[in-house]
Amino acid sequence: MSRCELTGKSPVVKNLVSHSNIKTKSISMPNVQVKRLFSKALNQYVRLQVAASAIRDMEHMGGFDVFLLNQKANLLSPRATKVKARILRKIKSKKAPAKKTATKSAAKKG
């Protein structure tokens, strides 16, 4: 049973109802693909099982990093959660030196 690691989409059990109202159980599977997604923050590829609808949503939002950072933690798989943590650490480490230089230049002016 496949499950999207970014959106949590999983198979759904549903009833097919005929004209005579006979109900037949069926399973609707999400379109999950194994994809290599490029993370600009990490500057490397990440391999995840992703639904086709999630790929379209990523393109609409502006990329893998933006989509992953805006996604709720309870929907993400453990692997995706680790990637999100790595991206957050990388972003924080890039921002930290920039703040220090800004405070030094402000101190020189004042």
N, C-alpha and C positions, 0 to 999 in steps of 0.2 A: 504494500500500500504506500504510494508515494505521497509526499507532503512537501509543500513549498517552504523553504527555510527562511524566507523573508516575510511572507504574509500569513503563514500558518494554514493556507488552503489545504484541505484534505478531502478524501472521497465523501460523497454525500449519498445517503440512502433515500430513495424516492419511490413513489408509486406511479406506474404507468396506468392510467385509467382509460378503459375502452368506452365505446359508445354505450354498451350495455352495463356500464359501471362496474366491470370486473377490474379489480386492482391487482397488478402484478408488480412485485418488488424488483427494483433495479438499482444499480450502483452507478453514479455519475462520477467519473474520475477527472481530476483537474489535469490540465495540460502542463505537466512538469517536465522540464528539461534540465540536464546537467550542463551548466554554462560556466565559462571562465569570464569573470567580470573584472574589469580593470579599475583599481582604486587609485585615484590621482593622489590622495594623501599619502598612501603607502608606496606608491610608484611600483606596484606589482599586481599580478593577476590573482584572483581568489576564485576557487572552484566551489560552486554551490548548486543545489537543486532548486531551480526557480521556476515558478509558473509563468506562462507566456503573458498573462495579464500583468504580472509584476514587472516584466521587462518593459512593457509599454508604459507603465506608470513611472518607471525609472527614467525613461527617455523624456517623458513629459515634465518631470520634476527637475531635471538637469543633471542626472548622472547617478551612479551607484552610491557615492559617498553621501550626497544630499538625501537620497531616499533612505539609506540605512540609518542616518543620524536622526531623521524625523520619524522613524518607525518605533512603535511601542515595544518595550522590552518583552512583554508577555507573549507577543506574536513570533518573536525570533527564536530560531533553534539555538542550541548551545554553541554550535560552530559560528553562526552569524553573530551571536552575542560577543564572542571572543574577537571577531573581526571588528565589530563596532568599538570595543574597548581599545583595540590597537589604534584605530583611527583617531579616537578621542585623545589618547596619549600623544600621538604624533602631532595633532593640531595644537595641543597645549604646550608641547615642547617648542614648537615654532613660534607661538605667540609670546612666550615668557621673555626671550631676549629683546623683543621689540618694545615691550613695556619699560624695561630698564633703561633703554636708550632714550625713550621719550621723557622719562623723569629726570635724567641727567641734563638734557637740553633745556628743560623747563627750569631747572635749578640755576643754570648759567644766566638765563635771561632775567630771573627775578632777583 
